[in-house]
Amino acid sequence: MSALRSLILAAADSPRLQRFVQRYGFRLGAARFVAGESLDAAVPVLRRLNDQGLLTNTTLLGEGVYDEAATREVVAAYREVLDRIRAEGLRTNVALKLTHLGLSIDEELARRNVAGLVEHAAQLSNFVRIDMEESRHVDATLRIYRSLRESGHENVGTVLQSYLFRTEEDLAALLPLAPNLRLVKGAYLEPPEIAYPRKRDVDAAYVRLLEASLGGAGFTAVATHDETLIEHAISFAREQGIPKQRFQFQMLYGVRTRLQLELVRRGFEVLVAAPYGPEWYRYLMRRLAERPANVLFLLRNLVRG
Ligand SMILES: Cc1cc2nc3c(=O)[nH]c(=O)nc-3n(C[C@H](O)[C@H](O)[C@H](O)COP(=O)(O)OP(=O)(O)OC[C@H]3O[C@@H](n4cnc5c(N)ncnc54)[C@H](O)[C@@H]3O)c2cc1C
């Protein structure tokens, strides 16, 4: 992992930095990565992406909620998001974080909260993806995903991170479920005892996961902006006769926009993750850590003011 990446992720915990960035950050550049500070602001962005041939998902930004009543508000907000997607006729699904729904308080609370949303989404013919967070949440997240699938919910997926040593085993254990999995490299600060510190090992693990997942019976969301990996997925699928309906590409709103449209033009399904909400600070810091040049982008806007 690059020193700058670790530095940015570690600095993200500083309350002073958070106050500063929250105050000026949206205007200075967070808007590049965040569809809006409210659902009303995000809807036209989602529609514009759909009009360009891109599928979308959205997330009410927030994580690490420690108050049960607050998790009920998050559930209510997501029900509204699902209803609004239906009313607006958007080609948008939902991606959420279990710590936003109470995982740090009680696993059963998070399971109940997400189960209710998956049920509501099913009634609206929609889909819910459970994001993957820090490594301490992986076991519980996978248990909850498995329990939803085993209780008959088909409209739910989760995420696996290639930087964790454990992930190949996790994938092997999930494959019999014909899972809907998003594969990512991983966005958090993890110790070298459990995660590959070097980018080339993370990338190599991604290739192994990609091939194993595409070779299984489920659906694979190839969520990366890495063109080498994207082209590898395309040629692997072609060689193995894997139909285009069994996978899609996913990228983040504001990142590699031209590449997103180019893949659509080549006939592939592309989904853009476009989150919204006032709590965009941690999301923005992860985007800065992935590409420290983004810090310069923010600073340039600050100077231009
Ligand atoms: C749809 C989606 C959902 C995700 N969900 C999760 C999740 O649930 N859990 C999780 O841990 N992580 C998640 N991530 C983040 C992921 O783990 C990586 O941190 C992130 O995608 C950057 O890695 P990369 O695969 O694009 O490859 P990299 O090797 O980091 O980047 C490849 C190229 O993409 C471009 N690029 C990458 N990131 C940025 C950026 N922020 N700004 C500008 N350019 C950039 C650069 O040109 C870079 O050279 C998600 C990513 C996507 C696309």
The ligand as an SDF file (V2000), in Angstrom:
LIG
                    3D

 53 58  0  0  0  0  0  0  0  0999 V2000
  -18.8610    0.2770   -7.7940 C   0  0  0  0  0  0  0  0  0  0  0  0
  -17.8350    0.1600   -6.7190 C   0  0  0  0  0  0  0  0  0  0  0  0
  -18.1990   -0.2710   -5.4570 C   0  0  0  0  0  0  0  0  0  0  0  0
  -17.2550   -0.4080   -4.4540 C   0  0  0  0  0  0  0  0  0  0  0  0
  -17.6130   -0.9530   -3.2410 N   0  0  0  0  0  0  0  0  0  0  0  0
  -16.6790   -1.1980   -2.3110 C   0  0  0  0  0  0  0  0  0  0  0  0
  -16.9810   -1.8920   -1.1030 C   0  0  0  0  0  0  0  0  0  0  0  0
  -18.1310   -2.3000   -0.8580 O   0  0  0  0  0  0  0  0  0  0  0  0
  -15.9740   -2.1050   -0.2020 N   0  0  0  0  0  0  0  0  0  0  0  0
  -14.6820   -1.6990   -0.4430 C   0  0  0  0  0  0  0  0  0  0  0  0
  -13.8090   -1.9500    0.3930 O   0  0  0  0  0  0  0  0  0  0  0  0
  -14.3760   -1.0320   -1.5750 N   0  0  0  0  0  0  0  0  0  0  0  0
  -15.3180   -0.7820   -2.5040 C   0  0  0  0  0  0  0  0  0  0  0  0
  -14.9740   -0.1200   -3.6660 N   0  0  0  0  0  0  0  0  0  0  0  0
  -13.6430    0.5440   -3.7840 C   0  0  0  0  0  0  0  0  0  0  0  0
  -12.5570   -0.3960   -4.2460 C   0  0  0  0  0  0  0  0  0  0  0  0
  -12.2320   -1.2990   -3.2160 O   0  0  0  0  0  0  0  0  0  0  0  0
  -11.2880    0.3900   -4.6490 C   0  0  0  0  0  0  0  0  0  0  0  0
  -10.8090    1.0980   -3.5400 O   0  0  0  0  0  0  0  0  0  0  0  0
  -11.4940    1.3690   -5.7930 C   0  0  0  0  0  0  0  0  0  0  0  0
  -12.3460    0.8560   -6.7690 O   0  0  0  0  0  0  0  0  0  0  0  0
  -10.1450    1.7290   -6.4620 C   0  0  0  0  0  0  0  0  0  0  0  0
   -9.5580    0.5820   -6.9990 O   0  0  0  0  0  0  0  0  0  0  0  0
   -9.5890    0.1820   -8.5440 P   0  0  0  0  0  0  0  0  0  0  0  0
  -10.0980   -1.2240   -8.6040 O   0  0  0  0  0  0  0  0  0  0  0  0
  -10.3550    1.1350   -9.3400 O   0  0  0  0  0  0  0  0  0  0  0  0
   -8.0750    0.0760   -8.9660 O   0  0  0  0  0  0  0  0  0  0  0  0
   -6.8350    1.0650   -8.8090 P   0  0  0  0  0  0  0  0  0  0  0  0
   -5.6510    0.2510   -9.2110 O   0  0  0  0  0  0  0  0  0  0  0  0
   -6.8440    1.7120   -7.4780 O   0  0  0  0  0  0  0  0  0  0  0  0
   -7.1340    2.1620   -9.8990 O   0  0  0  0  0  0  0  0  0  0  0  0
   -7.0730    1.9140  -11.2870 C   0  0  0  0  0  0  0  0  0  0  0  0
   -7.1760    3.2650  -12.0140 C   0  0  0  0  0  0  0  0  0  0  0  0
   -8.4740    3.8060  -11.8000 O   0  0  0  0  0  0  0  0  0  0  0  0
   -8.4380    5.2040  -11.5500 C   0  0  0  0  0  0  0  0  0  0  0  0
   -8.9590    5.4630  -10.1970 N   0  0  0  0  0  0  0  0  0  0  0  0
   -9.1790    4.5690   -9.1990 C   0  0  0  0  0  0  0  0  0  0  0  0
   -9.7180    5.1580   -8.1180 N   0  0  0  0  0  0  0  0  0  0  0  0
   -9.8440    6.4560   -8.4350 C   0  0  0  0  0  0  0  0  0  0  0  0
  -10.3420    7.5870   -7.7460 C   0  0  0  0  0  0  0  0  0  0  0  0
  -10.8180    7.5020   -6.5060 N   0  0  0  0  0  0  0  0  0  0  0  0
  -10.3160    8.7800   -8.3930 N   0  0  0  0  0  0  0  0  0  0  0  0
   -9.8450    8.8940   -9.6580 C   0  0  0  0  0  0  0  0  0  0  0  0
   -9.3550    7.8600  -10.3590 N   0  0  0  0  0  0  0  0  0  0  0  0
   -9.3550    6.6610   -9.7760 C   0  0  0  0  0  0  0  0  0  0  0  0
   -7.0020    5.6020  -11.6890 C   0  0  0  0  0  0  0  0  0  0  0  0
   -6.8040    6.0070  -13.0270 O   0  0  0  0  0  0  0  0  0  0  0  0
   -6.2460    4.3290  -11.4230 C   0  0  0  0  0  0  0  0  0  0  0  0
   -5.0040    4.3130  -12.0560 O   0  0  0  0  0  0  0  0  0  0  0  0
  -15.9060   -0.0270   -4.7020 C   0  0  0  0  0  0  0  0  0  0  0  0
  -15.5330    0.4070   -5.9770 C   0  0  0  0  0  0  0  0  0  0  0  0
  -16.4600    0.4940   -6.9880 C   0  0  0  0  0  0  0  0  0  0  0  0
  -16.0180    0.8990   -8.3390 C   0  0  0  0  0  0  0  0  0  0  0  0
  1  2  1  0
  2  3  1  0
  2 52  2  0
  3  4  2  0
  4  5  1  0
  4 50  1  0
  5  6  2  0
  6  7  1  0
  6 13  1  0
  7  8  2  0
  7  9  1  0
  9 10  1  0
 10 11  2  0
 10 12  1  0
 12 13  2  0
 13 14  1  0
 14 15  1  0
 14 50  1  0
 15 16  1  0
 16 17  1  0
 16 18  1  0
 18 19  1  0
 18 20  1  0
 20 21  1  0
 20 22  1  0
 22 23  1  0
 23 24  1  0
 24 25  2  0
 24 26  1  0
 24 27  1  0
 27 28  1  0
 28 29  2  0
 28 30  1  0
 28 31  1  0
 31 32  1  0
 32 33  1  0
 33 34  1  0
 33 48  1  0
 34 35  1  0
 35 36  1  0
 35 46  1  0
 36 37  1  0
 36 45  1  0
 37 38  2  0
 38 39  1  0
 39 40  1  0
 39 45  2  0
 40 41  1  0
 40 42  2  0
 42 43  1  0
 43 44  2  0
 44 45  1  0
 46 47  1  0
 46 48  1  0
 48 49  1  0
 50 51  2  0
 51 52  1  0
 52 53  1  0
M  END
$$$$
